[in-house]
Amino acid sequence: MMLWSLEEKLFGEITVTLGAHNMSKRESTQQKIKVEKQIFFPNYNFSSKLHDIKLLKLEEKAELTPTVNVIPLPQSSDFIKPGTMCWAAGWGQTGVTEPKSDTLREIKLRKEKEACKDYRRYDYNFQVCVGSPEMLKLAYKGDSGGPLVCAGVAHGIVSHDHGTGKPPIIFTRISSYVPWINTVIKGN
């Protein structure tokens, strides 16, 4: 199973590309695997983006290599402390007027204590707010479903921003879904 944002694809056939750095080229490190089944979180709310998570069951197992590996999930009780530095990665736009990137980009982001205090629909229990307006860096359009990694653990999934193309950005908090993830994996 792998994590992916529900907003990225609601329905239809999905093929995942693992081990990619440059999406415009066929690299020897890439593995393309079709998705057998999409498992949506039952309470996803499209308008608020709450519970923006689904699991993908691949048709075949990925081969673990130096460029394709697993990442630990957090404990269900884990919350990222304010001030923690994390990394996000993706092939999304690097700015409001910029095209999507062909090459994988990474960005260092800090968990801010009050960054989303003015977001009406922000839910601390199910979402993580990362980045400050002063930093002017964020995961952006096309990065949905990408990871937020803190100290080598996948803590978030890129979900959405507040529509301005400026920080902060909202991630789905993985720790809140660990019991559901484990139930789905055991049931499949």
Secondary structure, 3 states (H helix, E strand, C coil): CEEECCCCCCCCCCEEEECCCECCCCCCCCEEEEEEEEEECCCCECCCCECCCEEEEECCCCCCCCCCCCCCCCCCCCCCCCCCEEEEEECCECCCCCCECCECEEEEEEECCCCCCCCCCCCCCCEEEECCCCCCCCCCCCCCCCEEEECCEEEEEEEEECCCCCCCEEEEEHHHHHHHHHHHHHHC
